[in-house]
Amino acid sequence: MILGDIRTVHTKQMWEQFISGKPVNPQSLPDYVYRAWSTCRDNQVNPRQVLEALILPDDEFDALRERYSELVEIAKPVLDMILFSTSGAQFIVMLTSREGVILWVTGDLDSLSVQENYYNQPGVYCDQKFFSARATTLALQEGKPVSLCGSEHYLEVFHNSLCYAAPIVDYTGEVVACVSLASSLSNYSNKTLSMVTAAANNISSQLQRKHLYEARNYLSSMVYSICETLPDALIALNNERVITYVNRAAEDLLDSSSAELAGRNIAEFFDDASLRDISYQVDTNKKNSVSVTLKNRNTAKWLCRALPLQDADRAIVGMTLFLASEKQIVQGITQVGGNRAYYRLEDIQGESPQLKNCVQLAKKIAKKATRVLITGESGTGKELFAQGIHNAGPRRAQPFVAISCASIPRDLIEAELFGYVSGSFTGASKNGAVGKFELAQNGTLFLDEIGSLPMEAQGKLLRALQQNEITRIGGKVPVPVNVNVISANNVNLHELVKLRMFREDLLYRLNSVEIMIPPLRERDGDTELLIKYFVKTLSKAQNREVKISSGWLEPMLHHHWQGNVRELEHACETALILCDEDVLTRRHLPHSVKGGVDPELREHLSSECESLDENFRKWLLTALESCNGNLTTLATKHDISRSTLYRKIRAYEIDVKSFRSSRRKRSRPDASLA
């Protein structure tokens, strides 16, 4: 599943850095994972080696099984229930003693590799020295539920595996064993750990019962307890589609108690189209979820997975429905899908008063403002400020979703922002799609290059901001949204309003507070500070310590950084690539830096640029005349970006309206001819 892949990718790079001896940020990992890695490294365990599992001799293992016989008998039906609840996925479930010996294994052993199977057999002893990065041992050590996904394992041999584990405690609270569930990465689910924890809690509870014969009497209560802890609504039906069981989540969903629901037909709650989709899913044994609508909740969509129920002879006696709201799934995807802010306002480098004023303003508004406009030239750090404002505000734990309005084709920008329903346009996904507004629910939506938003989309955005609700393309039901909106642009939106390229009412909606980030050339003293900062951090990433010579620094300080901080960082990176020594000298200057040019040549180049500038101005006047002042036509015809066009018009103080008015005069009939 994609979620498991995302979690693995998140830690893979850190694992590579850790085993190579490079420092990693412990706060980016679960605390128990970092402790496990450190323990393995202290024990000089080679993370890439394949180890032989320690296996107890038969007589010792038989004696141990006898000592844990009551625990094994209690745990077996619970572990079988875990497999039942995860039917359709390939898992193995294990029971491990406090000594680290696997007592019992059940499930699909063929789903794991040969090497992994070797470590998950009854009688295998999980020595702490070699397996401290496995969830089983960690749960025993930590005394709490843990999960390890892919490269969170210290040993590379387990990087294609998932493992969830929860400790079992006796009546004194001492850890006596643990339940663990292992599988491949493709079966990742953020709900599995809670299910394993519920199973471990059930076993712990039953250990307090002294008589083995009570286990059968409490089997139904164990099943009930596991089902009640599931976050999904669970509904069991017989072959006549009559409800036989519902869990607590299903009671809330159907707004009735289990006693009131038992014996009622499921057709009372689902529309006909949803029932057909559910029946088709069971009849064809499909494992995917389908979107359904409930009659009492027709304003929301639910994802339903239907599985057939079989008796001991494998005859189908009904079905089980698992339902989760689309909003719940979207929030889960958002949290693990990388939609978060990484930078804080404290991470912004600079000591100039101009920048400090911006940072102070950002800190002041972060806890209050819900609509913020950030303006500044390209490369000044607008998204850095946006992320910092999000992390300084009360929604820091919620998603931060960013979208560049300039990078999305104008025909697709509305679908990206607001989502769409199935079949709303040619090429649309048959399941529809969620827009950025819904992904950012309860968090922050960052609209970069807002000035590039087409006029037709601006009206829909304005309504979304006014009503706090959106309607998907092709949809009819409004979806309430609660998001903070931070927008940014490198062109003054007030100028675009004057040019009728941006709606004035939308500007007021976006601009509760405006932060104008100064260009680097106006930040006194920050250029040298940033140069030293970038050289230090970039060289550290290359495991080097590079010094700066005055011959290299002076041209860098005098260069006109048109691309601002982004260009400066790129120039420092280029210089370090060119430099094979321990000192940056004049010959390591990037070609883009003109500060090292001879003064006479610089003066000559300056005069050349002035003449070229004047030539461009004359050409622009001619082009405006030929296009009758239509900026869109001019930009398309001559392949010039609109932001460049606006900047030149302001620089030359050209009145575009005069070209349009002259066109109207030419088209008006001469009064003398009347």
VMD Tcl script that draws the C-alpha trace (Angstrom):
set ca {
  {0.00 0.00 0.00}
  {1.23 3.53 -0.74}
  {1.13 4.67 2.88}
  {3.71 2.06 3.88}
  {5.98 3.15 1.05}
  {5.74 6.77 2.16}
  {6.75 5.89 5.71}
  {9.68 3.79 4.49}
  {10.96 6.48 2.14}
  {10.82 8.94 5.04}
  {13.36 6.95 7.10}
  {15.48 5.30 4.40}
  {17.80 8.27 3.97}
  {18.19 8.70 7.73}
  {19.07 5.02 8.06}
  {21.76 5.34 5.39}
  {23.18 8.38 7.16}
  {23.10 6.67 10.55}
  {24.89 3.49 9.51}
  {27.52 5.55 7.66}
  {28.27 7.43 10.87}
  {26.65 10.71 9.86}
  {24.57 12.56 12.47}
  {20.80 12.30 12.28}
  {18.06 14.20 14.07}
  {16.61 11.84 16.71}
  {13.40 13.87 16.79}
  {12.65 12.79 13.22}
  {12.30 9.18 14.38}
  {10.19 7.47 17.03}
  {12.23 7.47 20.24}
  {12.32 3.69 20.47}
  {13.63 3.38 16.88}
  {16.57 5.69 17.57}
  {17.38 3.80 20.81}
  {17.26 0.49 18.92}
  {19.62 1.78 16.21}
  {22.00 3.10 18.85}
  {21.97 -0.23 20.72}
  {22.79 -2.16 17.56}
  {25.61 0.22 16.70}
  {27.01 0.02 20.25}
  {26.94 -3.77 19.94}
  {28.85 -3.47 16.64}
  {26.11 -5.18 14.65}
  {26.66 -5.00 10.89}
  {23.35 -3.68 9.49}
  {23.91 -5.32 6.11}
  {24.85 -8.79 7.24}
  {22.51 -11.78 7.23}
  {22.51 -13.39 10.67}
  {21.69 -16.90 11.67}
  {18.75 -17.12 14.02}
  {19.40 -18.84 17.36}
  {17.16 -21.90 17.79}
  {16.52 -23.54 21.15}
  {17.15 -27.29 21.38}
  {13.95 -29.32 21.25}
  {13.99 -30.29 24.92}
  {14.48 -26.70 26.08}
  {11.78 -25.43 23.75}
  {9.33 -28.13 24.91}
  {9.99 -27.14 28.53}
  {9.44 -23.50 27.70}
  {6.19 -24.25 25.84}
  {4.98 -26.20 28.82}
  {5.68 -23.25 31.10}
  {3.71 -20.97 28.79}
  {1.00 -23.48 27.88}
  {-1.80 -21.49 29.53}
  {-0.74 -18.32 27.72}
  {-0.52 -20.13 24.37}
  {-4.00 -21.62 24.75}
  {-5.51 -18.27 25.68}
  {-3.70 -16.44 22.86}
  {-4.49 -18.83 19.99}
  {-8.14 -17.82 19.39}
  {-7.24 -14.15 19.75}
  {-4.47 -14.43 17.18}
  {-6.82 -16.31 14.87}
  {-9.28 -13.45 15.24}
  {-6.59 -10.98 14.17}
  {-6.10 -12.98 10.99}
  {-9.87 -13.05 10.48}
  {-10.06 -9.27 10.86}
  {-7.29 -8.83 8.30}
  {-8.68 -11.32 5.79}
  {-7.58 -10.49 2.31}
  {-4.12 -9.36 3.47}
  {-1.06 -11.57 3.92}
  {0.02 -11.50 7.56}
  {1.63 -13.78 10.07}
  {0.86 -13.45 13.77}
  {3.32 -14.52 16.48}
  {3.35 -15.02 20.22}
  {6.75 -14.41 21.82}
  {7.83 -15.08 25.42}
  {9.51 -12.50 27.63}
  {12.85 -14.28 26.94}
  {12.45 -13.46 23.25}
  {11.55 -16.99 22.12}
  {8.80 -17.37 19.53}
  {6.20 -19.71 21.06}
  {3.59 -19.88 18.34}
  {3.12 -18.67 14.74}
  {0.06 -18.63 12.50}
  {-0.83 -17.02 9.21}
  {0.49 -16.83 5.66}
  {4.17 -17.72 6.08}
  {4.58 -17.90 2.31}
  {4.01 -14.14 2.09}
  {7.45 -13.49 3.63}
  {10.85 -14.13 2.12}
  {12.80 -17.29 2.90}
  {15.16 -15.31 5.11}
  {12.33 -13.63 7.02}
  {10.59 -16.99 7.48}
  {13.74 -18.30 9.06}
  {13.52 -15.64 11.78}
  {9.80 -16.21 12.41}
  {9.64 -19.90 13.31}
  {8.65 -21.40 16.67}
  {11.71 -21.92 18.83}
  {13.72 -19.06 17.30}
  {15.41 -17.04 20.01}
  {15.45 -13.29 19.31}
  {18.68 -12.23 20.97}
  {18.72 -8.55 21.93}
  {22.19 -7.99 20.49}
  {21.07 -8.87 16.98}
  {17.37 -8.11 16.97}
  {16.99 -4.97 19.05}
  {15.57 -3.18 15.98}
  {12.70 -5.68 15.65}
  {9.27 -4.73 16.91}
  {8.91 -7.94 18.93}
  {11.94 -7.28 21.13}
  {11.26 -3.54 21.29}
  {7.75 -4.14 22.66}
  {9.24 -6.36 25.39}
  {11.90 -3.77 26.21}
  {9.70 -0.69 26.03}
  {6.65 -2.21 27.64}
  {4.39 -0.46 25.12}
  {3.01 -1.05 21.61}
  {5.51 -0.37 18.80}
  {5.62 -0.65 15.04}
  {8.57 -0.85 12.64}
  {8.06 -0.10 8.97}
  {10.71 -1.03 6.40}
  {13.96 0.84 7.00}
  {13.05 1.56 10.62}
  {14.53 -1.90 11.16}
  {18.26 -1.66 11.79}
  {18.95 -4.85 9.83}
  {18.63 -4.37 6.08}
  {17.27 -7.91 5.68}
  {13.98 -6.69 7.21}
  {13.64 -3.53 5.09}
  {10.86 -5.06 3.03}
  {8.89 -6.01 6.14}
  {6.35 -4.53 8.52}
  {6.03 -5.57 12.14}
  {3.56 -4.46 14.80}
  {3.92 -5.65 18.40}
  {2.20 -5.05 21.73}
  {3.19 -6.39 25.16}
  {1.13 -8.82 27.24}
  {1.18 -8.16 30.99}
  {0.09 -10.30 33.93}
  {-1.99 -9.19 36.90}
  {1.06 -7.49 38.46}
  {1.66 -5.38 35.36}
  {4.88 -7.20 34.47}
  {5.53 -7.92 30.78}
  {5.36 -11.69 30.21}
  {5.10 -11.93 26.41}
  {4.07 -10.01 23.33}
  {1.81 -10.32 20.31}
  {3.30 -9.34 16.96}
  {2.04 -9.18 13.41}
  {4.43 -9.24 10.45}
  {3.93 -8.76 6.73}
  {5.39 -7.14 3.64}
  {5.34 -3.36 3.11}
  {2.45 -3.60 0.68}
  {0.06 -4.40 3.55}
  {0.74 -1.27 5.62}
  {-2.21 0.17 7.55}
  {-2.22 2.72 10.35}
  {-5.08 0.80 12.00}
  {-3.22 -2.48 12.44}
  {-1.28 -1.47 15.55}
  {-4.48 -0.59 17.40}
  {-5.87 -4.01 16.51}
  {-2.73 -5.79 17.74}
  {-2.83 -3.69 20.91}
  {-6.46 -4.64 21.50}
  {-5.55 -8.31 21.09}
  {-2.67 -8.00 23.56}
  {-4.96 -6.25 26.04}
  {-7.48 -9.05 25.70}
  {-4.86 -11.69 26.38}
  {-3.53 -9.70 29.33}
  {-7.05 -9.48 30.73}
  {-7.60 -13.21 30.38}
  {-4.33 -14.09 32.05}
  {-5.87 -12.74 35.22}
  {-8.49 -15.48 35.07}
  {-7.15 -18.48 36.83}
  {-9.22 -21.21 35.26}
  {-8.45 -22.37 31.73}
  {-12.00 -23.63 31.08}
  {-13.32 -20.02 31.17}
  {-11.45 -19.24 27.95}
  {-14.20 -20.69 25.73}
  {-16.89 -18.79 27.63}
  {-15.06 -15.55 27.00}
  {-14.24 -16.14 23.33}
  {-17.20 -14.10 22.18}
  {-16.21 -11.26 24.50}
  {-12.72 -11.27 22.99}
  {-14.12 -11.06 19.48}
  {-16.48 -8.32 20.59}
  {-13.67 -6.37 22.28}
  {-11.45 -6.49 19.18}
  {-14.28 -5.43 16.90}
  {-15.29 -2.62 19.26}
  {-11.79 -1.12 19.11}
  {-11.81 -0.90 15.31}
  {-12.11 2.70 14.07}
  {-14.13 1.49 11.06}
  {-17.83 0.76 11.32}
  {-18.34 -3.03 11.15}
  {-21.68 -4.52 10.09}
  {-22.28 -8.29 9.84}
  {-25.10 -9.56 7.60}
  {-26.61 -12.96 6.88}
  {-27.42 -14.22 3.38}
  {-30.76 -12.36 3.45}
  {-28.82 -9.10 4.03}
  {-30.25 -8.88 7.56}
  {-28.05 -7.26 10.22}
  {-26.73 -9.73 12.79}
  {-24.04 -7.63 14.49}
  {-22.73 -4.05 14.56}
  {-19.82 -2.58 16.52}
  {-19.84 0.72 18.40}
  {-18.64 2.72 15.39}
  {-21.49 1.29 13.30}
  {-23.99 2.23 16.01}
  {-22.81 5.84 15.76}
  {-22.90 5.73 11.96}
  {-26.44 4.34 11.74}
  {-27.60 6.38 14.74}
  {-29.16 3.36 16.50}
  {-28.20 0.85 19.17}
  {-27.16 -2.70 18.30}
  {-30.42 -4.03 19.76}
  {-32.43 -1.70 17.50}
  {-30.40 -2.62 14.42}
  {-30.40 -6.41 14.83}
  {-32.89 -8.06 12.47}
  {-33.28 -5.04 10.16}
  {-32.44 -5.26 6.46}
  {-29.41 -3.32 5.26}
  {-31.52 -1.88 2.41}
  {-33.07 0.47 4.97}
  {-29.75 2.31 5.26}
  {-28.08 2.17 1.80}
  {-29.36 3.45 -1.52}
  {-29.88 1.03 -4.42}
  {-26.69 1.98 -6.27}
  {-24.59 1.38 -3.16}
  {-26.21 -2.02 -2.55}
  {-25.45 -3.08 -6.13}
  {-21.80 -2.06 -5.74}
  {-21.51 -3.96 -2.44}
  {-23.08 -7.13 -3.88}
  {-20.83 -6.97 -6.93}
  {-17.79 -6.60 -4.68}
  {-18.68 -9.77 -2.72}
  {-19.76 -11.79 -5.75}
  {-16.54 -11.03 -7.65}
  {-14.36 -11.28 -4.50}
  {-12.94 -7.79 -5.08}
  {-10.59 -6.52 -2.38}
  {-10.87 -2.81 -3.15}
  {-13.26 -0.38 -1.45}
  {-16.28 1.21 -3.12}
  {-17.83 4.60 -2.45}
  {-21.31 4.33 -0.93}
  {-24.02 6.71 0.28}
  {-26.08 6.25 3.43}
  {-29.69 7.39 3.43}
  {-29.32 9.13 6.78}
  {-25.99 10.70 5.80}
  {-26.54 11.72 2.16}
  {-24.20 14.73 2.45}
  {-21.12 12.56 2.91}
  {-19.44 9.67 1.12}
  {-18.20 6.51 2.80}
  {-15.73 3.91 1.58}
  {-16.97 0.37 2.06}
  {-15.06 -2.91 1.91}
  {-17.28 -5.99 1.80}
  {-15.96 -9.45 2.67}
  {-17.87 -12.76 2.55}
  {-18.47 -14.63 5.83}
  {-17.79 -18.37 5.69}
  {-18.58 -21.17 8.12}
  {-16.30 -24.06 9.03}
  {-17.13 -25.82 5.75}
  {-16.26 -22.64 3.79}
  {-19.89 -22.10 2.83}
  {-20.85 -18.42 2.53}
  {-23.27 -17.52 5.31}
  {-23.28 -13.74 4.89}
  {-20.93 -10.80 4.59}
  {-19.08 -8.27 6.71}
  {-19.02 -4.57 5.80}
  {-16.20 -2.25 6.91}
  {-17.04 1.45 6.44}
  {-14.84 4.52 6.86}
  {-15.67 8.13 6.01}
  {-13.80 9.77 3.13}
  {-12.90 12.65 5.46}
  {-11.25 10.22 7.90}
  {-9.22 8.61 5.11}
  {-8.23 11.98 3.62}
  {-6.94 13.14 6.99}
  {-4.89 9.97 7.37}
  {-3.40 10.32 3.89}
  {-2.62 13.97 4.53}
  {-0.77 13.29 7.76}
  {1.50 10.61 6.32}
  {1.69 11.94 2.75}
  {4.19 14.70 3.36}
  {1.65 17.55 3.60}
  {3.31 19.31 6.49}
  {5.50 22.31 7.14}
  {9.16 21.59 7.86}
  {10.51 25.07 8.64}
  {9.97 27.40 11.58}
  {10.31 31.16 11.69}
  {13.42 30.63 13.81}
  {15.02 28.85 10.85}
  {15.01 32.04 8.75}
  {18.57 33.32 8.49}
  {19.25 37.05 8.64}
  {20.05 39.88 11.06}
  {19.02 42.92 9.03}
  {16.30 45.14 10.55}
  {14.25 44.79 7.38}
  {14.07 41.00 7.70}
  {13.64 41.01 11.47}
  {10.62 43.25 11.13}
  {9.06 40.71 8.75}
  {9.78 37.84 11.14}
  {8.33 39.73 14.10}
  {5.20 40.53 12.11}
  {4.88 36.88 11.08}
  {5.13 35.74 14.72}
  {2.53 38.27 15.75}
  {-0.08 37.26 13.18}
  {0.56 33.49 13.25}
  {-1.83 32.88 16.15}
  {-4.62 35.14 14.86}
  {-4.72 35.73 11.12}
  {-6.53 33.26 8.85}
  {-5.77 35.09 5.58}
  {-2.19 36.21 4.96}
  {-0.63 37.63 1.78}
  {3.13 37.38 1.32}
  {4.75 39.43 -1.44}
  {8.35 39.57 -2.53}
  {10.63 38.94 -5.45}
  {11.35 35.42 -6.59}
  {13.80 33.65 -4.30}
  {13.22 35.77 -1.19}
  {11.76 32.90 0.85}
  {7.98 33.33 0.65}
  {7.20 29.65 1.24}
  {9.71 29.58 4.12}
  {7.68 32.32 5.78}
  {4.43 30.49 5.01}
  {5.65 27.29 6.65}
  {6.99 29.25 9.61}
  {3.64 31.01 10.13}
  {1.85 27.64 10.02}
  {4.23 26.10 12.57}
  {3.92 29.11 14.87}
  {0.13 28.99 14.89}
  {-2.47 26.82 16.63}
  {-2.81 24.54 13.58}
  {0.81 23.39 13.57}
  {-0.22 19.75 14.09}
  {-2.59 19.89 11.11}
  {-1.71 19.56 7.39}
  {0.17 22.20 5.43}
  {-0.75 21.84 1.75}
  {1.10 23.91 -0.87}
  {0.19 24.43 -4.52}
  {1.84 26.57 -7.19}
  {-0.92 28.23 -9.20}
  {1.55 28.96 -12.00}
  {2.58 25.33 -12.47}
  {-0.91 23.91 -13.03}
  {-2.52 24.23 -16.50}
  {-5.41 26.69 -16.42}
  {-7.85 23.94 -17.44}
  {-6.90 21.83 -14.40}
  {-6.38 24.43 -11.68}
  {-9.99 24.24 -10.44}
  {-9.81 20.43 -10.23}
  {-6.59 20.72 -8.20}
  {-8.06 23.24 -5.78}
  {-11.60 21.95 -5.36}
  {-11.50 18.31 -6.55}
  {-14.00 16.65 -8.86}
  {-16.58 13.88 -8.88}
  {-16.59 10.79 -11.06}
  {-17.12 11.45 -14.77}
  {-17.05 15.24 -14.45}
  {-14.76 15.66 -17.47}
  {-12.85 13.63 -20.04}
  {-9.91 11.85 -18.46}
  {-11.23 12.22 -14.91}
  {-10.68 9.32 -12.51}
  {-13.74 7.13 -12.19}
  {-13.52 7.48 -8.41}
  {-13.21 11.28 -8.50}
  {-10.48 13.15 -6.63}
  {-10.06 15.25 -3.51}
  {-8.91 18.85 -3.96}
  {-6.26 20.78 -2.05}
  {-8.88 22.54 0.07}
  {-10.14 19.23 1.47}
  {-6.60 17.91 1.94}
  {-5.81 20.99 4.01}
  {-8.89 20.58 6.22}
  {-8.27 22.12 9.68}
  {-4.79 23.16 8.53}
  {-3.22 25.65 6.13}
  {-3.46 25.98 2.34}
  {-0.53 27.82 0.73}
  {-1.36 29.32 -2.68}
  {1.93 30.26 -4.32}
  {1.99 32.50 -7.42}
  {-1.63 33.45 -6.75}
  {-1.39 36.15 -9.44}
  {-1.27 33.43 -12.11}
  {-4.71 32.13 -11.14}
  {-7.11 32.42 -14.13}
  {-9.94 34.92 -13.74}
  {-12.61 32.21 -13.94}
  {-11.00 30.33 -11.04}
  {-10.66 33.52 -8.99}
  {-14.43 33.81 -8.68}
  {-14.76 30.28 -7.36}
  {-11.89 30.85 -4.93}
  {-13.56 34.03 -3.70}
  {-16.78 32.16 -2.94}
  {-14.86 29.41 -1.13}
  {-13.20 32.01 1.09}
  {-16.48 33.83 1.74}
  {-18.66 30.79 2.45}
  {-16.00 28.46 3.90}
  {-17.25 25.70 1.62}
  {-16.35 24.30 -1.78}
  {-18.16 22.29 -4.43}
  {-16.25 19.71 -6.41}
  {-16.31 20.01 -10.20}
  {-19.40 18.15 -11.38}
  {-20.71 17.90 -7.82}
  {-23.89 19.31 -6.33}
  {-23.33 19.03 -2.58}
  {-21.21 21.77 -0.92}
  {-18.39 20.52 1.27}
  {-17.62 22.61 4.40}
  {-13.93 23.50 4.74}
  {-12.02 25.05 7.60}
  {-8.60 26.18 6.42}
  {-6.20 29.05 6.89}
  {-5.13 30.46 3.53}
  {-1.68 31.92 2.97}
  {-1.09 33.28 -0.53}
  {2.09 34.58 -2.12}
  {3.10 36.37 -5.29}
  {6.23 37.93 -6.77}
  {4.24 40.65 -8.56}
  {2.36 43.36 -6.69}
  {-1.26 42.26 -6.77}
  {-2.45 45.85 -6.51}
  {-0.78 46.50 -9.86}
  {-2.50 43.45 -11.34}
  {-5.80 44.81 -10.07}
  {-5.13 48.07 -11.90}
  {-4.38 46.08 -15.06}
  {-7.63 44.14 -14.54}
  {-5.69 40.89 -14.29}
  {-6.76 40.18 -10.69}
  {-10.06 40.64 -8.86}
  {-10.02 43.45 -6.32}
  {-12.58 41.75 -4.05}
  {-10.47 38.57 -4.00}
  {-7.40 40.61 -3.06}
  {-9.23 41.99 -0.02}
  {-10.26 38.46 1.00}
  {-6.69 37.21 0.77}
  {-5.08 40.24 2.33}
  {-6.08 40.39 6.00}
  {-2.39 41.00 6.71}
  {0.36 41.53 4.13}
  {4.01 40.70 4.66}
  {6.39 42.27 2.14}
  {9.70 40.42 2.16}
  {12.58 42.68 1.12}
  {14.94 41.58 -1.65}
  {18.41 40.49 -0.60}
  {20.02 43.68 -1.91}
  {17.99 45.70 0.61}
  {18.91 43.54 3.60}
  {21.93 45.24 5.14}
  {24.65 42.77 6.10}
  {22.62 39.63 5.36}
  {24.48 38.74 2.17}
  {27.73 37.96 3.99}
  {25.88 36.15 6.78}
  {24.02 33.96 4.28}
  {27.17 33.24 2.27}
  {28.95 31.96 5.37}
  {25.87 30.01 6.43}
  {25.45 28.29 3.06}
  {29.14 27.47 2.73}
  {29.17 25.97 6.22}
  {26.02 23.86 5.83}
  {26.76 22.73 2.28}
  {30.34 21.78 3.04}
  {29.19 19.93 6.15}
  {26.80 17.93 4.00}
  {29.80 16.97 1.86}
  {31.84 16.04 4.96}
  {34.25 18.89 4.31}
  {35.42 22.03 6.05}
  {35.95 24.76 3.48}
  {37.26 28.23 4.25}
  {36.48 31.45 2.39}
  {39.12 33.74 0.91}
  {38.64 37.49 0.53}
  {39.24 37.14 -3.21}
  {36.15 34.95 -3.48}
  {34.03 36.76 -0.88}
  {34.38 40.32 -2.23}
  {32.90 39.64 -5.69}
  {30.11 37.65 -4.06}
  {29.28 40.57 -1.77}
  {29.21 43.07 -4.64}
  {27.15 40.91 -6.99}
  {23.59 42.09 -7.69}
  {21.57 39.03 -6.62}
  {18.62 39.32 -8.95}
  {17.46 35.84 -7.89}
  {17.87 36.76 -4.21}
  {18.57 34.06 -1.61}
  {17.81 31.21 -4.01}
  {20.42 32.44 -6.49}
  {22.92 33.03 -3.68}
  {22.52 29.49 -2.35}
  {22.92 28.07 -5.86}
  {26.10 30.13 -6.39}
  {27.59 28.84 -3.11}
  {26.73 25.27 -4.07}
  {28.31 25.73 -7.49}
  {31.48 27.15 -5.95}
  {31.82 24.17 -3.61}
  {31.38 21.80 -6.53}
  {34.13 23.59 -8.46}
  {36.43 23.67 -5.44}
  {38.58 20.59 -4.78}
  {40.71 22.37 -2.17}
  {39.94 23.54 1.35}
  {39.70 27.23 0.43}
  {37.31 29.03 -1.93}
  {39.32 31.38 -4.16}
  {38.54 33.73 -7.03}
  {38.79 30.98 -9.63}
  {35.89 29.15 -7.96}
  {33.47 32.00 -8.67}
  {30.45 30.83 -10.68}
  {30.05 32.36 -14.15}
  {26.86 34.08 -13.05}
  {28.72 36.22 -10.54}
  {29.85 39.44 -12.26}
  {31.32 41.04 -9.18}
  {34.80 39.85 -10.14}
  {34.80 41.62 -13.52}
  {37.33 44.41 -14.09}
  {35.80 47.86 -13.28}
  {36.36 49.25 -16.81}
  {34.77 46.19 -18.36}
  {31.92 46.41 -15.86}
  {31.29 50.01 -16.89}
  {31.32 49.00 -20.54}
  {28.89 46.17 -19.91}
  {26.66 48.53 -17.95}
  {26.45 50.94 -20.84}
  {25.69 48.08 -23.22}
  {22.89 46.94 -20.94}
  {21.46 50.44 -20.88}
  {21.29 50.59 -24.68}
  {19.72 47.13 -24.81}
  {17.24 48.25 -22.20}
  {16.29 51.27 -24.27}
  {15.93 49.09 -27.36}
  {13.63 46.74 -25.46}
  {11.51 49.67 -24.33}
  {11.08 50.85 -27.92}
  {10.20 47.35 -29.04}
  {7.66 46.97 -26.23}
  {5.90 50.21 -27.21}
  {5.67 48.97 -30.81}
  {4.36 45.58 -29.68}
  {1.71 47.17 -27.45}
  {0.61 49.32 -30.35}
  {0.29 46.31 -32.65}
  {-1.63 44.30 -30.03}
  {-3.90 47.23 -29.12}
  {-2.76 47.04 -25.49}
  {-3.89 43.40 -25.06}
  {-1.24 41.99 -22.70}
  {-2.41 38.39 -23.00}
  {-2.08 38.51 -26.80}
  {1.34 40.14 -26.57}
  {2.65 37.59 -24.03}
  {1.41 34.65 -26.11}
  {2.57 36.02 -29.46}
  {6.11 36.84 -28.33}
  {6.51 34.04 -25.73}
  {7.08 36.38 -22.77}
  {5.98 35.45 -19.26}
  {3.28 37.71 -17.90}
  {5.26 38.46 -14.72}
  {8.18 39.77 -16.84}
  {5.79 41.81 -18.95}
  {4.19 43.46 -15.92}
  {7.58 44.20 -14.39}
  {8.83 45.92 -17.57}
  {5.63 47.95 -17.94}
  {6.01 49.26 -14.40}
  {9.73 49.93 -14.87}
  {9.12 51.93 -18.05}
  {5.99 53.60 -16.58}
  {3.97 52.71 -19.67}
  {0.24 53.48 -19.61}
  {-1.31 50.38 -21.16}
  {-4.78 51.94 -21.12}
  {-3.67 54.57 -23.64}
  {-3.10 51.87 -26.24}
  {-6.56 50.45 -25.58}
  {-8.19 53.89 -25.75}
  {-6.46 54.62 -29.05}
  {-7.95 51.46 -30.42}
  {-11.41 52.60 -29.38}
  {-10.86 55.99 -31.02}
  {-9.88 54.34 -34.28}
  {-12.94 52.11 -34.22}
  {-15.35 55.03 -33.48}
  {-16.98 56.58 -36.65}
  {-15.94 60.10 -37.49}
  {-18.70 62.51 -36.41}
  {-17.96 64.75 -39.40}
  {-19.17 62.02 -41.74}
  {-22.60 61.85 -40.17}
}
mol new
graphics top color blue
foreach p $ca { graphics top sphere $p radius 0.5 }
foreach p [lrange $ca 0 end-1] q [lrange $ca 1 end] { graphics top cylinder $p $q radius 0.2 }
display resetview
